Amino acid sequence: MNGLVSIVTPMFNSAKYIRDAVNSVINQEYKFWEMIIIDDGSTDDSTEIVREFALKDKRIKLVMQDKNQGVVAARNRGISEAKGRYLAFLDSDDMWHPQKLSTQLEFMNKEDIAFCFSDYEIVKDNGQLFGKRITVPKTLNYQQLLRGNRIGCLTVLIDLQKVHSIKMPNIRHEDYATWLSVLNTYNLTAYGINTPLAYYRRAENSLSSNKFKTIIWNWNIYRKYLKLGTIESCYRLTIFSLTLTKKYLFATKTKI
């Protein structure tokens, strides 16, 4: 492996947003990347839009699923297709800051880090800043991450020379479950950068906007995925609920 970054992007009926996502990768200061876009059975113009990009830029690769299988299967398909040393994730409706990859790679190489993440901005459906920035801690180990997910999937960068196998479980909040598994399996600490390097689009009808569902998903992670006891799961869920409230109600305000 070398310094190639493999970017996994699941896509389903994303014609409204996919151009923004792809352009944010094309505009990266760091140019040695491949963007693997997994079309998960789209019925709109998403596929044609990506094909046009791929014809102009060979770093963009379109992978077709035979039928809609969901975001977990799409991400895992993308991971299996990745050829880079580094693995990153960008959903089809989100975007990156132009210095996202260069900033993280410089930090990771300097400090010999396997897992890096960063602050990110929340944007409206139209791409305008929402006025909130999600800030992250400097470090997170497995026990700290059990308190709640402080890692935005769109900001993650993982060194596959140090983390040899990643597969997301077929469970809601699969990214959180994956980070827990990686930190625990490899006895790692994840390192945060307090610079907003990505833009998370919060649509009004997005699943992630339903906090009650998120709480249920976390309960399933504690009980079914991690197989924690009932008392510990209740304790972890209480801590998570407090963390979730703090994350969204007290996120750092930014000027629009």
Order of alpha helices (4+ residues) and beta strands (2+ residues): beta-alpha-beta-alpha-beta-alpha-beta-beta-alpha-beta-beta-beta-alpha-beta-alpha-beta-alpha-alpha-beta
